[in-house]
Every structure is written in C-alpha cells, then in structure tokens.
Amino acid sequence: MVLLGLRVPAPVSGAVGLAVGVAGRLTGGGRDVWARPGRLHIETHGVHGVDGARVARRVERVLERHPGVVWARVNAPGCRVVVEVTDPPPPRRELVALVARAESAPTDVGEEIAEEELHHPAEGLQRTGVLANLAVDAVALVLAGLARVAPWAPLPAELAGLVSAVELHPRLRELAARRLHGQERAESLVSMAAGLAQALAAGGSGVVVDVAERIVRWREAHADQQAWRAAEPRLIRGPEDAGADPAVVERPRPLPDGPVERHQRRVLAGGAAVAAGAAPLVGLRRAGAVGLAALPKAAEAGRAAFASHLGLVLARSGALVLDRAVLRRLDRLDTLVLDGAALRSGRWALTDLVPLAGADFGEVVEHGSALFAVENPWDVRAAGEWTLAPVDKLEVRGRTGVRQRRGLADAGAEVVLGLARRRRLEAVLAVEADTAPGLDTVVGAARRAGLRIVLATDDQRPRAQYADVLVERGRSPVGVVRDVQAAGGVVMLLSGDRRALAAADCGLGVHVDGTPPPWGAHVLIGSDLGGAVLLVEAVAAARSVNRDCMVLTRAATGLGALAALGGGATRAAARSLGVVNVGAALGFADGVWRAHRLHTRTPARVASSPP
C-alpha cells in the first residue's frame, strides 16, 4: 500500500488496514438513543438551523400519533427529541423509524458540521473519535516496535514532522477542516495519520502522548454521561422542560485567535525561516530537523489536557457541560457579562429601616425582622398588635411616612413596607431583591482573571459598583453580548436567557429548581454560582497553562535544535522530534496539574442546588 505518498511494506500495510477498519467500526453511523425507564432521547437531524422549528413540530406530531407515546418534544439545541413512553414501552426501533421519516436533512454544510460536532453528554464516547484514535494509536505502537527490529527501513522522520505541522498550524488546520468536512473530523484523521507516521519514522514517544490525551478525553466523556444520567430527571420533569426551539444567533465577527494560535503561527514561521537560512550551512536534513524542533506540541497538548481534566472536574462537581468545545477556548475570554435577572436569588432582603418620631428603635427592629417574609414581602403579616405590609395595605390612622418612604425609594428600595402598631405607623422599611449567594466570589474571581465585567440590568437603580460597564434598561442580553463581540471581545455570559447564552462564546446557564433549563447554554450550573466561580477561575488557569507551555515549547525548540546538530544527519529529525515529544509530555502533565490544582483551590460551593 501507499501511505502518505510512500510505499509501505506488506506487514505494515496490513496493520494499517486493520487500524482503519477498527476506526471505521468505532466511528460508524447509527442514531444515538439514550433511554431510562419511561423516556427516550433520540438524535434528530434538521432541527438545529433556521428552519428547525418547523421540522421539530413535524417530528413531534408524528411521534405523538403513536399509541405508545405520551408526549414528544424536540430539544433543538441538543439535536434530540425527548419522548415520554407508556408502560410497557413501544419498540425502540419503531420510534427511531418515525423520527427518521419526519426529520429533515441539514439545510447546508455548516449546519451538518454543527450537528456532527455537537456532542450531547448522553452519548458518552459515541462518535467522539476517542475510541477510533485509541485503536489507531494501539496499532501505531505495535508498528513502532516492529520498525525497530524489522528488516525494512523506517519512514523518514521528516514525514512525521510535516504531518504534525498540519496538526499544529492554525491555517493548515483550517484548510484540512475544509477538505475533510469539519474541524473535528479533520483533527481526528490528521491525528491518526500523525500517529502512524511517527510510529513508522520517529518511534513511539509521540504516540504515547497522544494515548494519554485520549484517555483523559475518555474520562471526560464518561463523567459527562454520568452527570447527565444524574441530572436528567431533575432537569426534565415534563414536556414544558424538554422542548426548546433553535437558538440561532450569528456571531457579528469571527472568533479572534487566542494566545496559543498566535504562538503557533509565530513559532512555526520562525522555524521555517531558520531552517531555510541554515540549509546552506548544515545541509538540508539537519536544517529540516532544526525547523521541526519548532513544532509547538507542548502548547497544544497542555491546552487539550487542561480542558479535558476541567470537564471531568465540572461533571463531578454537578455542572452539566453541554458543549465541551468551550472549555478549549477559555484562554480567549476577556469579558464577563452578568445578566441582572439571573443574579436574583428569588428571595428578598431588608436593606434599611427608618423609625418614625416617637418609635422605639429596638422594638421596631425586633418586630419588623420577625414579621418580614423573604419569599413574599407583599403579604400582610401580623402578630399581636404589630402589622407589617406595604403602606397602602395598612389601615393606619394619622401619619403615613410620606417623606420617609420617598427617601427610601430614592435610595433604591424596590419595595417600601410599613410597620404599624395598633393601626399607628411606627416605621418604614426598605426591601430589595436579594442577589444570588456567591456573586461577590464570582466578581472577585473575574478581577483575578483580568476580565472586564459588564452588567446588563433592568433595575431602576442598580447597585453595580463592581461593574466596569453598566448597560441599563432597554437592551436585551443578546444585544449586549453581540455588542461586546462586535467590538472584538470574547464573552462569558452568566444568564438564564437561552438565546443570549447560545450567542455567547461561553454561556453559563443559571436556573432555579422548578423552571425550564435554559437550553442553549454551553454549561448548565443551576442556581449554584460555585460552578461559575470555578469556570471564571479556569480562565486565569488556562492562561497560566499557556504561559507554562510556551516556555516548554521554547525550551524544546532550543534543545531539539542542538540535538539535531549534534549527531549524524540521518537521525537528526528523529532526535529533534524526540525532544519535541518530551516537551509535549511535560505540557500535558502541566495542563492536568493546573486543572486539578484549580479544583482543589477554588472556594467551596456557595449553594447546594444542582442544575
């Protein structure tokens, strides 16, 4: 057979054919179906794009005609239809066949790729490419061993380096994604090719690093599936919680490159220039090996390891990651947008008390606090001769505290209550919506991460001293997100607005128990801002991983160049790639360590309500 343009001996071609066959079986088609007693989640196509709502209604109607279906609702952001079934349940194949007949093909290539690269947490390892890559890596390790003792000569190590360059250069990755129908598919196939090329050319050290990365992704996918299994009964209690139409919001400008992408472009361009300049002095093979020493594998390995281990930590802490890709771009974030509506805890707090003339301050504080209801301050509450209620609901004689009430309202009170004793007004009290526990911790984490804080609120007099930018009444969260993105920002959003969450670059979905989840979020954190704290802290940690791994890349480049020049020209590239792979292994270890350290050092969760 011919591999990467070179004829490969028969034993090797047989092993490669086996690897490709195994990979094909592991990544083969088939519709994903997740089930628990009484309910199924069936993968559905054509509901993710602009025409998705019409297709979704058709799928629901067709399914609900089946006598074994209680109700069916399409969750377009997850590309699933949720089906409640009778007991005993109907045959699964019948429902899958109905979905296949009612759904629609994606309207364009972009929608098709989006559906392929959307990994619902329920699917676990299916179609993630992890098993396929591990199968090819296993064959690659066997080939690496055979290449050391077999009578045929290994492939040139330069070939393995060129394939790795395609894997690591942002522009070459984009070209591969266009040719191979999607970024994820391109990354998987190029990674397989790189593993086989390294095994046949430069030994198995690079394959070992790749195996470690796949194992971490395996654990991440498994943890996501376990988190989904635990959260699904709470999240979806009925049809009103299950359904969601497409949240299609185009980004106003392309996502800018992050530090790793800029570093990769710069380092690879520098390596190519050095190789070209060194060729007349040291020869083509040594010069090529010096250029290969610039491969920035450490930066990519560190970022991938950090994101995968962070996903594992989030899943185990109760957050539900619906889009793992956002964890791999945390280093690009520069703005935290807070939706004021999502920061309310659903409870109310007394913020001020003004006694009227002649009232005993201690008595009014004692009785006002005792009668106050944090869930509903508008109720009339009485105990003995004391009554607490909005002043217009009190039947008082004499004074009504007009001046004091106006003062509290001007100071920002959302509700003003009156405290009366035997129908005489004794004090007025200011009440404001209580913020969610942990907001101060989120703000502190954002400050440490260097994020700009934008508060979008409808409050008439918001208390927003912590915000760098205040966007007041009349601007929707979606509009705020798009404005920041149009100005070049990369946005993390904390909100319960699902369209805004889908528009953000990293949407953290907040919701309280008993309300529909904000499908469209990248991560569901429930009412517990502890998950938000962890993710905001992760922005700073991701940048630290970048810095560490860039240092490792530079060190590997220098040592790799010395190794390339220090021996015979035939093995110069192999020596250079060996040093690069050691740097990648150290970068991988640094990413895992940073994510684990982040988890152990982040403040304890501030509430106990899961998503």
NORDAQUI-V129339 format. One record per pair of residues at least 4 apart in sequence whose C-alpha atoms are under 8 Angstrom apart, sorted by the first residue. I is the first residue (numbers start at 1). J is the second residue. If there is no record, write none. Layout:
BEGIN
{{I | J} {I | J}}
END
This chain:
BEGIN
{{1 | 7} {1 | 8} {1 | 9} {1 | 10} {1 | 13} {2 | 6} {2 | 7} {2 | 8} {3 | 7} {3 | 8} {8 | 12} {8 | 13} {9 | 13} {9 | 152} {10 | 14} {11 | 15} {12 | 16} {12 | 143} {13 | 17} {14 | 18} {15 | 19} {15 | 139} {15 | 143} {16 | 20} {16 | 136} {16 | 139} {17 | 21} {18 | 22} {19 | 23} {19 | 135} {19 | 136} {19 | 139} {20 | 24} {20 | 136} {21 | 25} {22 | 26} {22 | 132} {22 | 135} {22 | 136} {23 | 27} {23 | 131} {23 | 132} {23 | 133} {23 | 135} {23 | 136} {24 | 28} {24 | 132} {26 | 126} {26 | 127} {26 | 129} {26 | 131} {26 | 132} {27 | 126} {27 | 127} {27 | 128} {27 | 129} {27 | 131} {27 | 132} {28 | 127} {31 | 42} {31 | 43} {32 | 42} {32 | 43} {32 | 123} {32 | 126} {33 | 40} {33 | 41} {33 | 42} {33 | 43} {33 | 123} {34 | 40} {34 | 41} {34 | 42} {34 | 122} {34 | 123} {35 | 39} {35 | 40} {35 | 41} {36 | 40} {38 | 84} {38 | 85} {38 | 86} {38 | 87} {38 | 89} {39 | 82} {39 | 83} {39 | 84} {39 | 85} {40 | 82} {40 | 83} {40 | 84} {40 | 85} {41 | 80} {41 | 81} {41 | 82} {41 | 83} {42 | 80} {42 | 81} {42 | 82} {42 | 83} {42 | 96} {42 | 99} {43 | 79} {43 | 80} {43 | 81} {44 | 79} {44 | 80} {44 | 81} {44 | 99} {44 | 100} {44 | 103} {45 | 79} {45 | 103} {45 | 104} {45 | 105} {45 | 106} {45 | 115} {46 | 51} {46 | 52} {46 | 55} {46 | 103} {46 | 104} {46 | 105} {46 | 106} {46 | 107} {47 | 51} {47 | 52} {47 | 53} {47 | 55} {47 | 56} {47 | 76} {47 | 79} {47 | 103} {47 | 104} {47 | 106} {47 | 246} {48 | 52} {48 | 76} {48 | 77} {48 | 79} {48 | 106} {48 | 111} {48 | 115} {48 | 246} {48 | 248} {49 | 106} {49 | 107} {49 | 111} {49 | 246} {49 | 248} {50 | 246} {50 | 248} {51 | 55} {52 | 56} {52 | 76} {52 | 245} {52 | 246} {53 | 57} {53 | 76} {53 | 245} {53 | 246} {54 | 58} {55 | 59} {55 | 102} {55 | 103} {55 | 104} {56 | 60} {56 | 73} {56 | 74} {56 | 76} {56 | 103} {56 | 245} {57 | 61} {57 | 74} {58 | 62} {58 | 102} {58 | 103} {59 | 63} {59 | 74} {59 | 98} {59 | 99} {59 | 102} {59 | 103} {60 | 64} {60 | 71} {60 | 72} {60 | 73} {60 | 74} {60 | 81} {61 | 65} {62 | 66} {62 | 98} {62 | 99} {62 | 102} {63 | 69} {63 | 71} {63 | 72} {63 | 95} {63 | 98} {63 | 99} {64 | 69} {64 | 70} {64 | 71} {64 | 72} {65 | 69} {68 | 85} {68 | 86} {68 | 89} {68 | 90} {69 | 83} {69 | 84} {69 | 85} {69 | 86} {69 | 90} {70 | 83} {70 | 84} {70 | 85} {70 | 86} {71 | 83} {71 | 84} {71 | 85} {71 | 239} {72 | 81} {72 | 82} {72 | 83} {72 | 84} {72 | 239} {73 | 81} {73 | 82} {73 | 83} {73 | 239} {73 | 242} {73 | 243} {73 | 244} {74 | 79} {74 | 80} {74 | 81} {74 | 82} {74 | 242} {74 | 243} {74 | 244} {74 | 245} {75 | 79} {75 | 80} {75 | 81} {75 | 82} {75 | 242} {75 | 243} {75 | 244} {75 | 245} {75 | 519} {76 | 80} {76 | 81} {76 | 243} {76 | 244} {76 | 245} {76 | 246} {77 | 244} {77 | 245} {77 | 246} {77 | 247} {77 | 519} {77 | 520} {78 | 118} {78 | 120} {78 | 322} {78 | 519} {79 | 115} {82 | 242} {82 | 243} {85 | 89} {85 | 90} {86 | 90} {90 | 94} {90 | 95} {91 | 95} {92 | 96} {93 | 97} {94 | 98} {95 | 99} {96 | 100} {97 | 101} {98 | 102} {99 | 103} {106 | 111} {106 | 112} {107 | 111} {107 | 112} {108 | 112} {109 | 113} {110 | 114} {111 | 115} {112 | 116} {113 | 117} {113 | 181} {113 | 182} {114 | 118} {117 | 182} {117 | 184} {118 | 323} {119 | 123} {119 | 128} {119 | 322} {119 | 323} {119 | 324} {120 | 124} {120 | 322} {120 | 323} {121 | 221} {121 | 224} {121 | 225} {121 | 228} {121 | 320} {121 | 321} {121 | 322} {122 | 224} {122 | 225} {122 | 228} {122 | 229} {123 | 225} {124 | 221} {124 | 222} {124 | 224} {124 | 225} {125 | 129} {125 | 130} {125 | 131} {125 | 218} {125 | 221} {125 | 222} {129 | 133} {129 | 188} {130 | 134} {130 | 214} {130 | 217} {130 | 218} {131 | 135} {132 | 136} {133 | 137} {133 | 188} {133 | 191} {133 | 192} {133 | 214} {134 | 138} {134 | 211} {134 | 214} {135 | 139} {136 | 140} {136 | 192} {136 | 195} {136 | 196} {137 | 141} {137 | 192} {137 | 195} {137 | 196} {137 | 207} {137 | 210} {137 | 211} {138 | 142} {139 | 143} {139 | 196} {140 | 144} {140 | 195} {140 | 196} {140 | 199} {140 | 200} {140 | 204} {140 | 207} {141 | 145} {141 | 199} {141 | 204} {141 | 207} {142 | 146} {143 | 147} {143 | 196} {143 | 199} {143 | 200} {144 | 148} {144 | 199} {144 | 200} {144 | 203} {144 | 204} {145 | 149} {145 | 203} {145 | 204} {146 | 150} {147 | 152} {147 | 153} {147 | 154} {147 | 199} {147 | 200} {154 | 200} {154 | 201} {155 | 159} {155 | 197} {155 | 200} {155 | 201} {156 | 160} {156 | 201} {156 | 202} {157 | 161} {157 | 198} {157 | 201} {157 | 202} {157 | 571} {157 | 573} {157 | 574} {157 | 577} {158 | 162} {158 | 201} {158 | 288} {158 | 289} {158 | 292} {158 | 573} {158 | 574} {159 | 163} {159 | 197} {159 | 201} {160 | 164} {160 | 194} {160 | 197} {160 | 198} {160 | 201} {160 | 202} {161 | 165} {161 | 198} {161 | 292} {161 | 295} {161 | 577} {162 | 166} {163 | 167} {163 | 190} {163 | 193} {163 | 194} {163 | 197} {164 | 168} {164 | 191} {164 | 194} {164 | 295} {165 | 169} {165 | 172} {165 | 295} {166 | 172} {166 | 173} {166 | 176} {166 | 190} {167 | 172} {167 | 173} {167 | 187} {167 | 190} {167 | 191} {167 | 194} {168 | 172} {168 | 173} {168 | 264} {168 | 295} {168 | 296} {168 | 297} {168 | 300} {169 | 173} {169 | 261} {169 | 264} {169 | 265} {169 | 268} {170 | 174} {170 | 261} {170 | 264} {170 | 265} {171 | 175} {172 | 176} {173 | 177} {173 | 183} {173 | 186} {173 | 187} {174 | 178} {174 | 183} {175 | 179} {176 | 180} {176 | 183} {176 | 186} {177 | 181} {177 | 182} {177 | 183} {177 | 184} {177 | 185} {177 | 186} {177 | 187} {178 | 182} {178 | 183} {180 | 185} {180 | 186} {181 | 185} {181 | 186} {182 | 186} {183 | 187} {184 | 188} {185 | 189} {186 | 190} {187 | 191} {188 | 192} {189 | 193} {190 | 194} {191 | 195} {192 | 196} {193 | 197} {194 | 198} {195 | 199} {195 | 206} {195 | 207} {195 | 210} {196 | 200} {197 | 201} {197 | 202} {198 | 202} {198 | 203} {198 | 204} {198 | 206} {198 | 207} {199 | 203} {199 | 204} {199 | 207} {201 | 574} {202 | 573} {202 | 574} {202 | 577} {202 | 578} {203 | 574} {204 | 208} {205 | 209} {205 | 578} {205 | 581} {205 | 582} {206 | 210} {206 | 578} {206 | 581} {207 | 211} {208 | 212} {209 | 213} {209 | 581} {209 | 584} {209 | 585} {209 | 588} {210 | 214} {211 | 215} {212 | 216} {213 | 217} {213 | 301} {213 | 304} {213 | 305} {213 | 588} {214 | 218} {215 | 219} {216 | 220} {216 | 305} {216 | 308} {216 | 309} {217 | 221} {217 | 308} {217 | 309} {218 | 222} {219 | 223} {219 | 312} {220 | 224} {220 | 308} {220 | 309} {220 | 311} {220 | 312} {220 | 315} {221 | 225} {221 | 312} {222 | 226} {223 | 227} {223 | 312} {223 | 315} {223 | 316} {224 | 228} {224 | 311} {224 | 312} {224 | 315} {224 | 320} {224 | 321} {225 | 229} {226 | 230} {226 | 315} {227 | 231} {227 | 315} {227 | 316} {227 | 318} {227 | 319} {227 | 320} {228 | 232} {228 | 320} {229 | 233} {231 | 235} {231 | 320} {231 | 610} {231 | 611} {232 | 236} {233 | 237} {234 | 611} {235 | 241} {235 | 516} {235 | 517} {235 | 611} {236 | 241} {236 | 242} {236 | 516} {237 | 241} {237 | 242} {238 | 242} {239 | 243} {240 | 516} {241 | 515} {241 | 516} {241 | 517} {242 | 516} {244 | 519} {247 | 498} {247 | 499} {247 | 502} {247 | 520} {248 | 499} {248 | 502} {248 | 503} {249 | 499} {249 | 502} {249 | 503} {250 | 503} {251 | 255} {251 | 482} {251 | 485} {251 | 503} {252 | 482} {252 | 485} {252 | 486} {253 | 485} {253 | 486} {253 | 488} {255 | 490} {256 | 332} {256 | 488} {256 | 490} {257 | 261} {257 | 262} {257 | 332} {258 | 262} {258 | 329} {258 | 331} {258 | 332} {259 | 263} {259 | 331} {259 | 332} {259 | 546} {260 | 264} {260 | 299} {260 | 300} {260 | 546} {261 | 265} {262 | 266} {263 | 267} {263 | 550} {264 | 268} {264 | 296} {265 | 269} {266 | 270} {267 | 271} {267 | 294} {267 | 295} {267 | 296} {268 | 272} {268 | 294} {268 | 295} {268 | 296} {269 | 273} {270 | 274} {270 | 294} {271 | 275} {271 | 290} {271 | 291} {271 | 292} {271 | 293} {271 | 294} {271 | 295} {272 | 276} {272 | 291} {273 | 277} {273 | 291} {274 | 278} {274 | 287} {274 | 290} {274 | 291} {275 | 279} {275 | 287} {275 | 288} {275 | 289} {275 | 290} {275 | 291} {276 | 287} {277 | 281} {278 | 282} {278 | 283} {278 | 287} {279 | 283} {279 | 284} {279 | 285} {279 | 286} {279 | 287} {279 | 288} {280 | 284} {282 | 286} {282 | 287} {283 | 287} {284 | 288} {285 | 289} {285 | 569} {285 | 570} {285 | 572} {285 | 573} {286 | 290} {286 | 564} {286 | 565} {286 | 569} {286 | 572} {286 | 573} {287 | 291} {288 | 292} {288 | 573} {289 | 293} {289 | 561} {289 | 564} {289 | 572} {289 | 573} {289 | 574} {289 | 576} {289 | 577} {290 | 294} {290 | 560} {290 | 561} {290 | 564} {290 | 565} {290 | 573} {290 | 576} {291 | 295} {291 | 561} {292 | 573} {292 | 576} {292 | 577} {293 | 556} {293 | 557} {293 | 558} {293 | 560} {293 | 561} {293 | 576} {293 | 577} {293 | 579} {293 | 580} {294 | 553} {294 | 554} {294 | 556} {294 | 557} {294 | 580} {295 | 553} {295 | 557} {295 | 580} {296 | 300} {296 | 550} {296 | 553} {296 | 580} {297 | 301} {297 | 553} {297 | 580} {297 | 581} {297 | 583} {297 | 584} {298 | 302} {298 | 549} {298 | 550} {298 | 552} {298 | 553} {298 | 580} {298 | 581} {298 | 583} {298 | 584} {298 | 585} {298 | 586} {298 | 587} {298 | 588} {299 | 303} {299 | 546} {299 | 549} {299 | 550} {299 | 552} {299 | 553} {299 | 584} {299 | 587} {300 | 304} {300 | 584} {301 | 305} {301 | 584} {301 | 585} {301 | 587} {301 | 588} {301 | 591} {302 | 306} {302 | 545} {302 | 546} {302 | 549} {302 | 584} {302 | 587} {302 | 588} {302 | 589} {302 | 590} {302 | 591} {302 | 592} {303 | 307} {303 | 328} {303 | 542} {303 | 545} {303 | 546} {303 | 588} {303 | 591} {304 | 308} {304 | 328} {304 | 588} {304 | 591} {305 | 309} {305 | 588} {305 | 589} {305 | 591} {305 | 592} {306 | 310} {306 | 542} {306 | 545} {306 | 588} {306 | 590} {306 | 591} {306 | 592} {306 | 593} {306 | 594} {306 | 595} {307 | 311} {307 | 327} {307 | 328} {307 | 591} {307 | 595} {308 | 312} {308 | 327} {309 | 313} {309 | 592} {309 | 595} {309 | 596} {310 | 314} {310 | 327} {310 | 595} {310 | 596} {311 | 315} {311 | 321} {311 | 324} {311 | 327} {312 | 316} {313 | 317} {313 | 595} {313 | 596} {313 | 599} {314 | 318} {314 | 319} {314 | 320} {314 | 321} {314 | 531} {315 | 319} {315 | 320} {315 | 321} {317 | 531} {318 | 525} {318 | 610} {318 | 611} {319 | 523} {319 | 524} {319 | 525} {319 | 526} {319 | 531} {319 | 610} {319 | 611} {320 | 523} {320 | 524} {320 | 525} {320 | 611} {321 | 522} {321 | 523} {321 | 524} {322 | 521} {322 | 522} {322 | 523} {322 | 524} {323 | 522} {323 | 523} {324 | 328} {324 | 522} {325 | 329} {326 | 330} {326 | 505} {326 | 506} {326 | 522} {329 | 333} {330 | 506} {330 | 538} {330 | 539} {330 | 542} {331 | 539} {331 | 540} {331 | 542} {331 | 543} {331 | 546} {332 | 490} {333 | 451} {333 | 489} {333 | 490} {333 | 491} {333 | 492} {333 | 505} {333 | 539} {334 | 450} {334 | 451} {334 | 452} {334 | 489} {334 | 490} {334 | 491} {334 | 492} {335 | 451} {335 | 452} {335 | 453} {335 | 454} {335 | 489} {335 | 490} {335 | 491} {335 | 492} {336 | 446} {336 | 451} {336 | 452} {336 | 453} {336 | 454} {336 | 491} {336 | 492} {336 | 493} {336 | 494} {337 | 453} {337 | 454} {337 | 455} {337 | 456} {337 | 481} {337 | 491} {337 | 492} {337 | 493} {337 | 494} {338 | 342} {338 | 343} {338 | 453} {338 | 454} {338 | 455} {338 | 456} {338 | 493} {338 | 494} {338 | 495} {339 | 343} {339 | 455} {339 | 456} {339 | 457} {339 | 477} {339 | 493} {339 | 494} {339 | 495} {339 | 496} {340 | 344} {340 | 455} {340 | 456} {340 | 457} {340 | 458} {340 | 459} {340 | 495} {341 | 457} {341 | 458} {341 | 495} {341 | 496} {342 | 494} {342 | 495} {342 | 496} {342 | 510} {342 | 511} {343 | 435} {343 | 436} {343 | 439} {343 | 495} {344 | 433} {344 | 434} {344 | 435} {344 | 436} {345 | 433} {345 | 434} {345 | 435} {345 | 436} {345 | 437} {345 | 527} {346 | 375} {346 | 433} {346 | 434} {347 | 374} {347 | 375} {347 | 376} {347 | 433} {347 | 434} {348 | 373} {348 | 374} {348 | 375} {348 | 376} {348 | 377} {348 | 431} {348 | 432} {348 | 433} {348 | 434} {349 | 374} {349 | 431} {349 | 432} {349 | 433} {349 | 434} {350 | 429} {350 | 430} {350 | 431} {350 | 432} {351 | 413} {351 | 429} {351 | 430} {351 | 431} {351 | 432} {352 | 408} {352 | 429} {352 | 430} {352 | 431} {353 | 365} {353 | 427} {353 | 428} {353 | 429} {353 | 430} {354 | 404} {354 | 427} {354 | 428} {354 | 429} {355 | 359} {355 | 360} {355 | 361} {355 | 364} {355 | 426} {355 | 427} {355 | 428} {356 | 401} {356 | 425} {356 | 426} {356 | 427} {356 | 428} {357 | 426} {358 | 426} {359 | 363} {359 | 364} {359 | 426} {359 | 427} {360 | 364} {361 | 365} {362 | 366} {363 | 367} {364 | 368} {364 | 419} {364 | 426} {364 | 427} {365 | 369} {366 | 370} {367 | 371} {367 | 386} {368 | 372} {368 | 388} {368 | 419} {371 | 381} {371 | 382} {371 | 383} {371 | 387} {371 | 388} {372 | 377} {372 | 381} {372 | 388} {373 | 377} {373 | 379} {377 | 389} {377 | 431} {378 | 389} {378 | 390} {379 | 389} {380 | 387} {380 | 388} {380 | 389} {380 | 390} {380 | 393} {381 | 387} {381 | 388} {381 | 389} {382 | 386} {382 | 387} {382 | 388} {383 | 387} {385 | 421} {385 | 422} {386 | 419} {386 | 420} {386 | 421} {386 | 422} {387 | 394} {387 | 419} {387 | 420} {387 | 421} {388 | 394} {388 | 417} {388 | 418} {388 | 419} {388 | 420} {389 | 393} {389 | 394} {389 | 417} {389 | 418} {389 | 419} {390 | 394} {390 | 415} {390 | 416} {390 | 417} {390 | 418} {391 | 400} {391 | 416} {391 | 417} {391 | 418} {394 | 418} {394 | 420} {394 | 423} {395 | 423} {396 | 400} {396 | 420} {396 | 423} {396 | 424} {396 | 425} {397 | 423} {397 | 424} {397 | 425} {398 | 424} {398 | 425} {399 | 424} {399 | 425} {400 | 425} {401 | 405} {401 | 425} {401 | 427} {401 | 428} {402 | 406} {403 | 407} {404 | 408} {404 | 428} {405 | 409} {405 | 416} {405 | 428} {406 | 410} {407 | 411} {408 | 412} {408 | 413} {408 | 416} {408 | 429} {408 | 430} {409 | 413} {409 | 414} {409 | 415} {409 | 416} {409 | 430} {412 | 460} {412 | 461} {412 | 462} {413 | 430} {413 | 431} {413 | 432} {414 | 430} {414 | 431} {414 | 432} {414 | 433} {415 | 430} {415 | 431} {415 | 432} {416 | 428} {416 | 429} {416 | 430} {416 | 431} {417 | 428} {417 | 429} {417 | 430} {417 | 431} {418 | 425} {418 | 426} {418 | 427} {418 | 428} {418 | 429} {419 | 425} {419 | 426} {419 | 427} {419 | 428} {419 | 429} {420 | 424} {420 | 425} {420 | 426} {420 | 427} {421 | 425} {421 | 426} {435 | 439} {436 | 527} {436 | 529} {437 | 528} {437 | 529} {437 | 606} {437 | 607} {438 | 442} {438 | 529} {438 | 530} {438 | 606} {439 | 443} {439 | 529} {440 | 444} {441 | 445} {441 | 533} {442 | 446} {442 | 529} {442 | 532} {442 | 533} {442 | 536} {443 | 447} {443 | 453} {443 | 466} {444 | 448} {445 | 449} {445 | 533} {445 | 536} {445 | 537} {446 | 450} {446 | 451} {446 | 452} {446 | 453} {446 | 536} {446 | 537} {447 | 451} {447 | 452} {448 | 537} {448 | 540} {449 | 536} {449 | 537} {449 | 539} {449 | 540} {450 | 540} {452 | 468} {453 | 466} {453 | 467} {453 | 468} {453 | 469} {454 | 467} {454 | 468} {454 | 469} {454 | 470} {454 | 471} {455 | 464} {455 | 467} {455 | 468} {455 | 469} {455 | 470} {455 | 471} {456 | 470} {456 | 471} {456 | 472} {456 | 473} {456 | 475} {456 | 476} {456 | 477} {456 | 480} {457 | 462} {457 | 470} {457 | 471} {457 | 472} {457 | 473} {458 | 472} {458 | 473} {458 | 474} {459 | 472} {459 | 473} {460 | 473} {464 | 470} {471 | 475} {471 | 480} {475 | 479} {475 | 480} {476 | 480} {477 | 481} {477 | 497} {477 | 500} {478 | 482} {478 | 499} {478 | 500} {478 | 501} {478 | 503} {479 | 483} {479 | 500} {480 | 484} {481 | 485} {481 | 491} {481 | 493} {481 | 500} {481 | 503} {481 | 504} {482 | 486} {482 | 503} {482 | 504} {483 | 487} {484 | 488} {484 | 489} {484 | 490} {484 | 491} {485 | 489} {485 | 490} {485 | 491} {490 | 504} {490 | 505} {491 | 504} {491 | 505} {491 | 506} {492 | 504} {492 | 505} {492 | 506} {492 | 507} {492 | 508} {493 | 500} {493 | 501} {493 | 504} {493 | 505} {493 | 506} {493 | 507} {493 | 508} {494 | 501} {494 | 507} {494 | 508} {494 | 509} {494 | 510} {494 | 532} {495 | 500} {495 | 501} {495 | 507} {495 | 508} {495 | 509} {495 | 510} {496 | 501} {496 | 509} {496 | 510} {496 | 511} {496 | 517} {496 | 518} {497 | 501} {497 | 509} {497 | 518} {498 | 502} {498 | 509} {498 | 518} {498 | 519} {498 | 520} {498 | 521} {499 | 503} {499 | 520} {500 | 504} {500 | 507} {501 | 506} {501 | 507} {501 | 508} {501 | 509} {501 | 520} {501 | 521} {501 | 522} {502 | 507} {502 | 520} {502 | 521} {502 | 522} {503 | 507} {506 | 521} {506 | 522} {506 | 523} {507 | 520} {507 | 521} {507 | 522} {507 | 523} {508 | 521} {508 | 522} {508 | 523} {508 | 524} {508 | 525} {508 | 532} {509 | 517} {509 | 518} {509 | 519} {509 | 521} {509 | 522} {509 | 523} {509 | 524} {509 | 525} {509 | 526} {510 | 517} {510 | 518} {510 | 524} {510 | 525} {510 | 526} {510 | 527} {510 | 528} {510 | 611} {511 | 515} {511 | 516} {511 | 517} {511 | 518} {511 | 525} {511 | 526} {511 | 527} {511 | 611} {512 | 526} {512 | 527} {512 | 611} {513 | 526} {513 | 527} {513 | 609} {513 | 611} {517 | 524} {518 | 524} {524 | 611} {525 | 529} {525 | 531} {525 | 532} {525 | 610} {525 | 611} {526 | 609} {526 | 610} {526 | 611} {527 | 607} {527 | 609} {527 | 610} {527 | 611} {528 | 532} {528 | 605} {528 | 606} {528 | 607} {528 | 608} {528 | 609} {528 | 610} {528 | 611} {529 | 533} {529 | 605} {529 | 606} {529 | 607} {530 | 534} {530 | 603} {530 | 604} {530 | 605} {530 | 606} {530 | 607} {531 | 535} {531 | 605} {532 | 536} {533 | 537} {533 | 602} {534 | 538} {534 | 598} {534 | 599} {534 | 602} {535 | 539} {536 | 540} {537 | 541} {537 | 598} {537 | 602} {538 | 542} {538 | 595} {538 | 598} {539 | 543} {540 | 544} {541 | 545} {541 | 594} {541 | 595} {541 | 598} {542 | 546} {543 | 547} {544 | 548} {545 | 549} {545 | 590} {545 | 591} {545 | 594} {546 | 550} {547 | 551} {548 | 552} {548 | 587} {548 | 590} {549 | 553} {549 | 587} {549 | 590} {550 | 554} {551 | 555} {552 | 556} {552 | 583} {552 | 586} {552 | 587} {553 | 557} {553 | 580} {553 | 583} {553 | 584} {554 | 558} {555 | 559} {555 | 583} {556 | 560} {556 | 579} {556 | 580} {556 | 582} {556 | 583} {557 | 561} {557 | 580} {558 | 562} {559 | 563} {559 | 576} {559 | 579} {560 | 564} {560 | 575} {560 | 576} {560 | 577} {560 | 578} {560 | 579} {560 | 580} {561 | 565} {561 | 576} {562 | 566} {563 | 567} {563 | 572} {563 | 575} {563 | 576} {563 | 579} {564 | 569} {564 | 571} {564 | 572} {564 | 573} {564 | 575} {564 | 576} {565 | 569} {565 | 572} {567 | 571} {567 | 572} {568 | 572} {569 | 573} {571 | 575} {572 | 576} {573 | 577} {574 | 578} {575 | 579} {576 | 580} {577 | 581} {578 | 582} {579 | 583} {580 | 584} {581 | 585} {582 | 586} {583 | 587} {584 | 588} {585 | 589} {586 | 590} {587 | 591} {588 | 592} {589 | 593} {590 | 594} {591 | 595} {592 | 596} {593 | 597} {594 | 598} {595 | 599} {596 | 600} {597 | 601} {598 | 602}}
END
